[in-house]
Amino acid sequence: MGVIGVQLVVTMVMASIIQKITPHYSFARWLLCNGSLQWYQHPSEEQLQALAGKQQKAKSKKERKYNGHIEGKPLTVPKDINLHLEARSITEMDTQVLHYFPEYQWLVDFTVSATVVYTITEVYYCLTNPRNEMNISIVWCLLVLTFVFKVLFSLTTHYFKVEEDGERSVCITFGCFFFVKAMAILIVTENYLEFGLETGFSNFSGGAMQFLEKQGLQSQGPVSKLTFKMVLAVLCAFIGALLTFPGLRLAQMHLDALNLAKDKLTQTLLHVNFLSPLIMVLLWVKPITKDYIVNPPLGKENIPLMSEATYDSLRLWIIIFLCVLRLALIRQHLQAYLNLAQKSVEQMKKEAGRISTKDLQKMVARVFYYLCVIALQYVAPVIMLLHTTLLLKTMGHHSWGLLSESSYASPKEIVEGFNSVQSSALADNENQKLTVAQITMALDGLQNVFTPLLFRGLLSFLTWWIAACLFSTSLFGLFYHQYLTVA
């Protein structure tokens, strides 16, 4: 059997789909253009003049010449004008003017493709239980996370380029706050937060020292525990800064979506969606969740409701369900954002004075033009959380709980499989045999360094941290929009 085999076929087919079919049939474009979202078109100057009750004539304007051009005083209308915006469904032609639409389309479509590849790979592993194949779905998940970080970093740097430094100060402040918070969390004993970081680091450090000793090097370990936690805290601060404005935006959309929802079921789902990061955070708090489920205090006989492995699988399923719920409610949140155009006009009507037609048109059009920015701020954290969870399952060697746990091939087995296929070609070349043997030994040593315990601890902590950042920023945004802003 080859090194990748069936997985290579699935990857090649999915790559062809991304290249050939996605430009014509895009899931990301369908989310915006399926007719469920309504945007408000800005009024023309003629419509505003008619509503203002007077037509502007050229002779009534104060004109002056500048570089051969005639410039007039901007047309203004009263702020309490009786203006009602026209609602229209989003079409594919409308999406061409949206900011960050290519980034939004690529991220969503690639994520869908990567999730399909991951699902097919998991089914393949459950049915065949291969031992000499590399799980290529890990590469797809890592690519998705790379694109998510790239998009969020691009959106965050946009706030640093604007002239006003308010957004910049917010990002820096939250980054420092999350750095201190991460340092405080990392010193909490695992009796309360059971990430497995201590066990994973100890396993990593011991394996690294053994690997270095085999190479003839004397070392106390690749990195100290303090340095390890410091680097992790810096990474956490960076992630927190990237998730600051997505969390603040989610809070505003949540309040607007609640006002937009009419039935109790939708309102309940919106509340569960907003509290979903808190639910994820509590899944790793041992005294609140795991201790009561795995080892409940039921008198003298403590009968566990489930094993630790089953609880780990249940935790994965809960996170995936909450991520799917958040993605399913994207229409309600995006529509709540689009309604800000009409909301801004209604707020303007309560003010006295006049406003230029250009400023009024920009106020209305800006909401629609930044729709994809808001969509990225909504879906990117969910995608990050979802695929970090998938990596936790695969690289941490967890099980879905429904079938027996798949046995993943070690690097040594991968090279041995490659060696068996290429044995006839390598028989004529002793140097190549020696090279493969050296690679096998090196990969076998690296397997003892980067163990599932290490990945389980790291990915558990990162999954928990992403959920904690989302809840912290959205909770602050909820407090700000509900109590600090003037309606």
C-alpha positions in Angstrom: 0.0 0.0 0.0 1.2 3.5 -0.8 2.1 6.2 1.7 -1.2 8.0 1.3 -3.3 5.8 -1.0 -7.0 6.6 -0.8 -6.5 9.8 1.0 -4.4 11.1 -1.9 -7.2 10.4 -4.3 -9.7 12.3 -2.0 -7.3 15.2 -1.8 -6.8 15.4 -5.6 -10.5 15.2 -6.2 -11.2 18.0 -3.6 -8.4 20.1 -5.1 -10.0 19.8 -8.5 -13.4 20.8 -7.1 -11.9 23.9 -5.5 -10.2 24.9 -8.7 -12.9 24.0 -11.3 -16.3 24.0 -9.5 -16.0 26.5 -6.7 -15.7 29.6 -9.0 -19.1 28.7 -10.5 -20.9 27.1 -7.5 -19.7 28.8 -4.3 -21.2 27.9 -0.9 -19.9 31.2 0.5 -21.7 33.2 -2.3 -24.9 31.2 -1.8 -24.9 32.1 1.9 -25.2 35.8 0.9 -27.2 35.5 -2.3 -29.9 32.8 -1.5 -32.6 35.5 -1.1 -32.8 35.5 2.7 -30.7 38.6 3.3 -32.0 42.1 2.5 -29.8 45.1 2.2 -30.8 48.8 2.0 -30.0 50.9 -1.0 -28.8 54.4 -0.4 -31.1 57.1 -1.9 -30.1 59.2 -4.8 -29.7 63.0 -4.7 -32.8 63.5 -6.7 -34.8 61.4 -4.3 -33.4 63.3 -1.3 -34.2 66.7 -3.0 -37.7 65.6 -3.7 -38.2 64.5 -0.1 -36.7 67.8 1.1 -39.4 69.6 -0.8 -37.2 71.7 -3.0 -35.0 71.3 -6.0 -31.5 72.7 -6.0 -30.8 75.1 -8.8 -27.4 75.9 -10.1 -28.0 79.7 -9.8 -28.8 79.4 -6.1 -25.5 77.9 -5.3 -22.4 79.8 -4.3 -19.8 78.7 -6.9 -16.1 79.3 -7.1 -13.5 78.3 -9.7 -10.5 76.2 -8.8 -8.1 74.8 -11.3 -10.6 75.3 -14.1 -13.4 73.4 -12.3 -16.6 74.7 -10.8 -17.2 73.5 -7.3 -20.5 74.2 -5.5 -21.6 74.1 -1.9 -22.6 70.5 -1.0 -26.3 69.9 -1.1 -27.8 69.4 2.4 -31.2 68.1 3.6 -32.8 68.2 7.0 -32.0 65.4 9.3 -35.6 64.8 10.1 -36.4 64.1 6.5 -39.1 61.5 5.9 -36.8 58.9 4.4 -37.6 55.2 4.0 -34.9 53.1 2.6 -35.6 50.5 -0.2 -34.8 46.9 0.7 -33.3 44.6 -1.9 -32.2 41.0 -2.0 -28.4 40.5 -2.4 -27.5 39.3 -5.9 -24.2 38.0 -7.2 -23.6 41.3 -9.0 -23.9 43.1 -5.7 -21.2 41.0 -4.1 -18.6 42.4 -6.5 -18.4 45.7 -4.6 -18.2 44.2 -1.2 -14.9 44.7 0.7 -13.0 41.5 1.6 -15.4 39.4 -0.6 -12.6 37.3 -2.2 -11.1 36.6 1.3 -14.5 35.6 2.6 -15.3 33.4 -0.4 -12.0 31.6 -0.3 -12.0 31.0 3.5 -15.6 29.6 3.6 -15.3 27.5 0.5 -11.9 26.1 1.5 -13.2 25.3 5.0 -16.1 23.4 3.5 -13.7 21.4 1.3 -11.4 20.7 4.2 -14.3 19.6 6.5 -15.5 17.2 3.8 -12.0 15.8 3.4 -11.7 15.4 7.2 -15.1 13.6 7.4 -14.2 11.2 4.5 -10.9 10.5 6.1 -12.4 9.8 9.5 -14.9 7.4 7.9 -12.0 5.7 6.0 -10.0 5.3 9.2 -13.0 3.8 11.1 -13.8 1.3 8.4 -10.3 0.2 7.4 -8.1 1.0 10.4 -4.9 1.6 8.3 -1.6 1.4 10.1 0.8 2.6 7.4 -0.8 5.8 6.2 -0.4 9.3 7.2 -3.6 11.1 8.2 -3.6 13.9 5.5 -6.7 15.6 7.0 -4.3 17.1 9.6 -2.7 19.1 6.8 -6.1 20.4 5.6 -7.0 21.5 9.1 -3.7 23.2 9.6 -4.2 25.0 6.3 -7.6 26.2 7.4 -6.2 27.6 10.6 -3.4 29.3 8.7 -6.0 31.1 6.4 -8.1 32.0 9.5 -5.1 33.6 11.2 -4.2 35.4 8.0 -7.7 36.9 7.5 -8.1 37.9 11.2 -4.6 39.5 11.1 -5.5 41.4 8.0 -8.7 42.7 9.6 -6.9 43.7 12.8 -4.1 45.5 11.0 -6.8 47.5 9.2 -7.7 49.1 12.5 -4.1 50.2 13.0 -4.1 52.0 9.7 -7.0 54.3 10.3 -6.3 57.9 11.5 -8.3 57.5 14.6 -6.4 55.5 17.2 -9.5 54.3 19.2 -9.6 50.9 17.6 -5.8 50.6 17.9 -6.0 51.3 21.6 -8.7 48.7 22.1 -6.7 46.0 20.4 -3.5 46.8 22.4 -5.5 47.0 25.7 -7.2 43.7 25.1 -3.9 42.1 24.0 -2.3 43.1 27.3 -5.3 42.0 29.2 -5.3 38.5 27.6 -1.5 38.2 28.2 -2.0 38.7 32.0 -5.1 36.5 31.9 -3.1 33.7 30.2 -0.3 33.9 32.7 -2.8 33.6 35.5 -4.5 30.6 33.9 -1.2 28.8 33.2 -0.4 28.8 36.9 -3.7 27.2 37.9 -3.4 23.6 39.1 -4.8 20.9 36.9 -7.2 20.0 39.7 -9.4 22.8 38.4 -8.5 23.1 34.7 -7.6 19.7 33.3 -5.9 20.6 30.0 -3.0 18.1 30.5 -0.4 20.7 29.8 1.9 19.7 32.7 1.7 16.0 31.6 2.3 16.9 28.0 5.2 19.1 28.7 6.9 16.6 30.9 6.4 13.9 28.3 7.8 16.3 25.6 10.8 17.3 27.7 11.7 13.7 28.7 11.4 12.5 25.1 13.5 15.4 23.8 16.3 14.7 26.3 16.3 11.0 25.2 16.4 12.0 21.6 19.3 14.4 22.1 21.2 11.8 24.1 20.9 9.3 21.2 22.4 12.0 19.0 25.3 12.3 21.3 24.2 15.7 22.8 23.9 16.5 26.5 21.0 18.7 27.3 18.6 19.5 30.2 15.8 19.8 27.7 14.9 21.9 24.7 13.1 24.6 26.7 12.3 25.3 30.3 8.8 25.2 31.7 8.8 29.0 32.3 9.9 29.7 28.8 7.3 27.3 27.4 4.5 29.0 29.4 5.8 32.5 28.5 5.7 31.7 24.7 2.3 30.2 25.2 1.1 33.3 27.0 2.4 35.5 24.1 0.5 33.3 21.6 -2.6 33.6 23.7 -2.3 37.4 23.8 -2.0 37.5 20.0 -5.1 35.3 19.6 -7.0 37.4 22.1 -6.1 40.6 20.2 -7.3 39.0 16.9 -10.6 38.0 18.5 -11.3 41.4 20.2 -13.4 43.0 17.5 -15.2 39.8 16.4 -16.4 39.4 20.0 -17.4 43.1 20.2 -19.3 42.9 16.9 -21.0 39.7 17.9 -22.5 41.4 21.0 -24.0 44.1 18.9 -25.4 41.7 16.4 -26.8 39.5 19.2 -28.8 42.4 20.7 -30.1 43.4 17.2 -31.0 39.8 16.3 -32.9 39.4 19.5 -35.0 42.5 18.7 -35.5 41.1 15.2 -36.5 37.6 16.3 -40.3 37.1 16.8 -40.7 33.6 18.1 -39.5 32.2 21.4 -37.5 29.3 19.8 -35.3 31.7 17.8 -34.7 33.8 20.8 -33.8 30.8 22.9 -31.3 29.6 20.2 -29.8 33.1 20.0 -29.2 33.0 23.8 -27.7 29.5 23.6 -25.5 30.7 20.8 -24.3 33.7 22.7 -23.5 31.5 25.8 -22.0 28.7 23.8 -18.3 29.9 24.5 -19.1 29.8 28.2 -20.4 26.3 27.9 -17.2 25.3 26.1 -15.1 26.9 28.9 -17.0 25.0 31.6 -16.3 21.7 29.9 -12.7 21.9 31.1 -13.5 23.0 34.6 -13.2 19.8 36.6 -15.1 20.7 39.8 -18.1 21.9 37.8 -18.4 19.3 35.0 -16.0 16.4 34.8 -15.9 15.5 38.6 -19.7 15.3 38.7 -20.0 13.2 35.6 -17.0 10.9 35.8 -16.9 10.6 39.6 -20.1 11.9 41.0 -20.5 12.1 44.9 -23.4 9.6 45.4 -23.0 8.7 49.0 -20.6 5.8 49.7 -20.8 4.3 46.3 -19.4 6.6 43.6 -20.8 5.2 40.4 -19.4 7.1 37.4 -21.9 8.0 34.7 -19.3 7.5 32.0 -15.6 6.9 31.6 -13.0 9.6 31.0 -12.6 8.6 27.4 -16.4 8.8 26.8 -16.4 12.2 28.5 -13.6 13.4 26.2 -15.6 12.2 23.2 -18.8 13.9 24.6 -16.9 17.1 25.0 -15.8 17.1 21.4 -19.4 16.5 20.2 -20.7 19.3 22.3 -18.2 21.8 20.9 -18.9 20.7 17.3 -22.7 21.0 17.9 -22.3 24.5 19.3 -20.1 25.5 16.4 -22.8 24.2 14.0 -25.4 26.1 15.9 -23.5 29.3 15.5 -23.0 28.8 11.8 -26.7 28.0 11.4 -27.7 31.3 12.9 -25.4 33.4 10.6 -28.4 34.7 8.6 -30.1 36.2 11.7 -26.9 37.9 12.7 -26.0 39.3 9.3 -29.5 40.5 8.7 -29.4 42.3 12.1 -26.2 44.0 10.9 -27.7 45.0 7.6 -30.6 46.6 9.4 -28.2 49.0 10.9 -28.6 51.2 7.8 -32.3 51.8 8.6 -31.5 52.0 12.3 -29.0 54.8 11.6 -31.5 56.7 9.5 -34.1 56.5 12.3 -31.6 57.7 14.8 -30.7 60.6 12.5 -34.3 61.7 12.3 -34.3 62.3 16.0 -31.5 64.9 15.6 -31.7 68.5 14.7 -29.9 70.3 11.9 -29.0 69.3 8.3 -26.7 66.7 6.7 -25.1 66.6 3.3 -26.5 64.2 0.8 -23.0 62.7 0.4 -22.7 61.9 4.1 -26.1 60.5 4.2 -25.5 58.2 1.3 -22.1 57.1 2.8 -23.8 56.3 6.1 -26.3 54.0 4.4 -23.9 52.5 1.8 -21.1 51.8 4.3 -23.2 49.2 6.0 -23.6 47.0 2.9 -20.1 47.5 1.6 -18.6 46.1 4.8 -20.9 43.1 5.0 -18.1 40.6 4.2 -15.9 42.1 6.9 -18.7 41.4 9.4 -19.3 37.9 8.0 -15.6 37.1 8.4 -15.6 38.4 12.0 -18.5 36.1 12.6 -17.4 32.9 10.9 -13.6 33.0 11.3 -13.6 32.4 15.1 -16.1 29.6 14.7 -13.9 28.0 12.0 -10.8 28.4 14.2 -12.6 26.8 17.1 -14.1 23.9 15.0 -10.8 22.9 13.3 -8.8 23.2 16.5 -11.3 20.7 18.0 -10.9 18.4 15.0 -7.1 18.6 15.4 -7.5 17.8 19.1 -9.5 14.7 18.2 -7.0 13.4 15.6 -3.6 14.5 17.0 -4.7 13.7 20.6 -5.8 10.3 19.6 -9.3 10.8 21.0 -12.3 8.8 19.8 -15.7 9.9 18.6 -17.2 7.3 21.0 -19.5 5.6 18.5 -16.9 3.3 17.0 -13.6 1.9 18.3 -10.7 4.4 18.3 -8.7 4.4 15.1 -5.1 3.4 15.3 -3.0 6.1 13.6 0.3 5.1 11.9 3.5 6.2 13.5 6.2 7.9 11.4 8.2 4.7 11.5 5.4 2.7 10.1 4.9 5.3 7.3 8.5 5.1 6.3 8.4 1.2 6.5 5.4 1.2 4.2 7.2 3.5 1.8 10.3 1.2 2.0 8.3 -1.9 1.3 6.8 -0.4 -1.9 10.2 0.8 -3.1 12.2 -2.2 -2.0 13.0 -3.3 -5.6 14.4 0.1 -6.5 16.3 0.5 -3.3 17.9 -3.0 -3.5 20.4 -1.7 -6.1 21.5 1.3 -4.1 23.0 0.7 -0.6 23.3 4.5 0.0 19.5 4.9 -0.4 18.9 2.1 2.1 21.1 3.8 4.6 19.3 7.1 4.1 15.9 5.5 4.6 17.1 3.8 7.8 18.5 7.1 9.1 15.2 8.8 8.3 13.3 6.0 10.0 15.3 6.3 13.2 15.0 10.1 13.2 11.2 10.0 12.7 10.9 7.3 15.4 12.8 9.5 17.8 10.6 12.5 16.9 7.6 10.4 17.5 8.7 10.0 21.1 9.2 13.7 21.4 5.9 15.0 19.9 3.5 12.6 21.5 -0.3 12.6 21.5 -0.1 13.7 25.2 1.7 16.9 24.1 -0.8 17.6 21.3 -3.7 16.7 23.6 -2.5 19.2 26.2 -1.7 22.0 23.8 -4.8 21.7 21.6 -7.1 21.3 24.7 -5.7 24.6 26.1 -5.9 26.4 22.8 -9.5 25.3 22.2 -10.4 26.4 25.7 -8.6 29.7 25.2 -10.3 30.6 22.0 -13.7 30.0 23.6 -12.7 32.0 26.7 -11.5 34.9 24.5 -14.8 34.9 22.5 -16.9 34.9 25.6 -14.8 37.6 27.3 -14.9 40.0 24.4 -18.6 39.4 23.6 -19.5 39.8 27.2 -17.7 43.2 27.4 -19.4 44.2 24.1 -22.8 43.3 25.5 -22.2 45.4 28.5 -20.9 48.3 26.4 -23.7 48.3 23.8 -26.4 47.9 26.3 -25.3 50.2 29.1 -22.6 52.5 27.9 -23.8 53.6 24.5 -26.6 56.2 24.3 -29.5 54.9 22.3 
